[in-house]
Amino acid sequence: MSVQYPHKLQYITSGDPYQDADGNWVNPSESTDWLNATSLETDCRDQPNDKGVKMTVVDGEVLEFGSVVYCELDVPDLSRGDRVRINHGSKVRLEGTVKRFSRDEFHCRIWV
């Protein structure tokens, strides 16, 4: 039987430094604490860019990417530069930075 979303998504935001509840400064870009996309982890599917397809985005920039990750709609909005990790069981399948994020009608897509 085929499973639509066989992988799990985790992420680290690339936002501005902030103070945590204890008053310590936290720089998200230096963090090594992977967050589950939701409290139960988010199911996803990593689709490698085997053909080397390039995409032109709105500002005319040509985007080269290694994979497109398809996720359920309960994923938080991710920003360019956020780090993502895709797990298959206990193994890391993909780790990289978000190049583009799109929330569509039936799923979300993340270009990594």
Number of C-alpha atoms within 10 A of each C-alpha: 3 5 7 11 15 13 23 23 26 20 22 22 21 19 12 9 12 12 10 9 7 6 8 9 11 13 14 17 15 11 12 9 10 14 15 17 21 13 7 8 15 19 21 23 22 25 12 15 15 8 7 11 11 12 12 10 10 7 6 8 9 11 14 15 20 19 19 20 23 22 24 16 15 13 20 11 12 21 17 15 17 19 22 24 20 22 20 15 10 7 9 12 13 17 15 17 20 22 19 18 17 14 17 10 7 8 14 20 20 23 23 27
